[in-house]
Amino acid sequence: MTLARFYPVFDSLAWLERALPLGVGLVQLRIKDRPPEALRAEIRAGVALARQHGAALVINDHWQLAIDEGAEWLHLGQEDLDSADLPAIRRAGLRLGISTHDHAELERALALAPDYIALGPVYPTILKQMKWHQQGLERVTEWKRLVGDIPLCAIGGLSVERAPGAFAAGADLVAAVTDITLHPDPDARMRDWLRVCA
């Protein structure tokens, strides 16, 4: 299975409506703090929009809604793994990505045979407060050696300029959030990402 190398993470349908027409082939919808019906509506619309553009949409965290709305991909953090019904997720045929930050989490993730593994934060990130310091490119190389053929996603503080280094270190795909959402021209920035990840 070959995943697109550019993997933006967005918190609303509005961002998907900007990204998918540009040719983004893999994108995560990571919505927090939204009423249940609004959340369901955004996931439903996101799934339909991704299908329309031939893109893979990854739903973060909300595994039951992902199943209900016919999503194909799901991403779970370590805390999400504690409460998710993994047998139900597998029965539904969802492909699964899992976040990791240390060796214990990696071991747990590998035992679940995920479809990709994410490592972060590779660089310092302003997206959220984390107990982990930056992992660095050496950890990316180590993780790739440990995960073997499983696609490895580098996330955290990544930018267009840092992406080539992450790929050289062993990442198969690179996730980006604030490098796009805080950019003065997000559409141009996504085009730059698509070029550097081609």
C-alpha positions, 0 to 999 in steps of 0.5 A, spaced: 500 500 500 502 506 497 500 512 501 501 519 499 507 523 502 503 529 504 498 528 509 495 535 512 491 535 518 485 539 518 480 541 524 474 543 519 470 541 513 472 548 510 479 546 510 478 540 506 474 544 501 480 548 500 485 542 500 482 537 496 481 541 489 488 542 489 490 535 489 491 533 496 490 525 496 491 524 503 488 528 509 486 527 516 480 531 519 481 532 526 475 535 530 475 536 537 469 540 541 464 540 536 456 537 538 455 530 536 450 532 530 455 537 528 461 532 528 457 527 524 455 532 519 462 534 518 464 527 517 459 525 513 460 531 508 468 530 509 467 522 507 463 524 501 468 530 498 474 525 499 470 520 495 468 525 490 476 527 489 479 520 489 482 522 496 483 518 502 480 521 508 482 519 515 478 520 521 481 522 528 479 519 534 471 518 532 471 511 531 464 510 531 462 515 527 467 513 522 464 506 522 457 509 521 459 514 516 463 509 511 469 512 512 475 508 510 481 510 514 481 512 522 487 515 526 487 513 534 492 516 539 494 512 545 489 515 549 484 513 544 486 506 544 484 505 551 476 506 549 476 504 542 473 498 540 478 495 536 475 488 533 469 493 531 474 497 527 477 491 524 470 488 522 468 495 519 474 494 514 477 501 517 485 502 515 488 504 522 494 509 523 496 510 530 500 515 534 507 513 538 512 517 542 516 512 545 518 505 545 512 502 549 507 506 545 511 503 539 510 496 541 503 497 543 502 500 536 506 494 532 502 489 536 495 492 532 498 491 525 496 498 523 496 501 516 501 506 518 505 509 524 506 516 526 512 519 530 512 526 533 513 531 535 519 531 530 520 538 531 517 543 537 510 544 535 505 549 537 499 545 536 498 542 543 502 542 549 505 535 549 509 531 555 514 529 549 520 533 547 522 534 540 524 527 537 529 529 532 530 526 525 535 520 529 528 518 532 525 518 525 531 513 522 530 509 528 523 508 528 523 506 520 528 501 522 523 498 527 517 498 523 520 495 517 515 495 511 509 499 515 509 506 512 512 511 517 509 518 518 513 524 521 509 529 525 510 535 529 513 542 527 514 540 520 514 545 514 516 545 507 523 546 508 524 541 513 520 535 509 526 533 505 530 532 511 524 528 514 524 523 508 531 522 508 531 520 515 526 515 513 519 518 513 514 515 508 509 521 509 509 527 512 504 531 516 503 538 517 498 542 520 500 550 522 505 550 517 499 551 512 493 553 517 497 559 519 500 561 513 498 567 510 497 564 503 495 557 505 493 554 498 500 556 495 503 553 501 499 546 500 502 547 492 509 548 495 508 541 499 505 537 493 511 539 489 516 537 495 512 531 496 511 529 489 
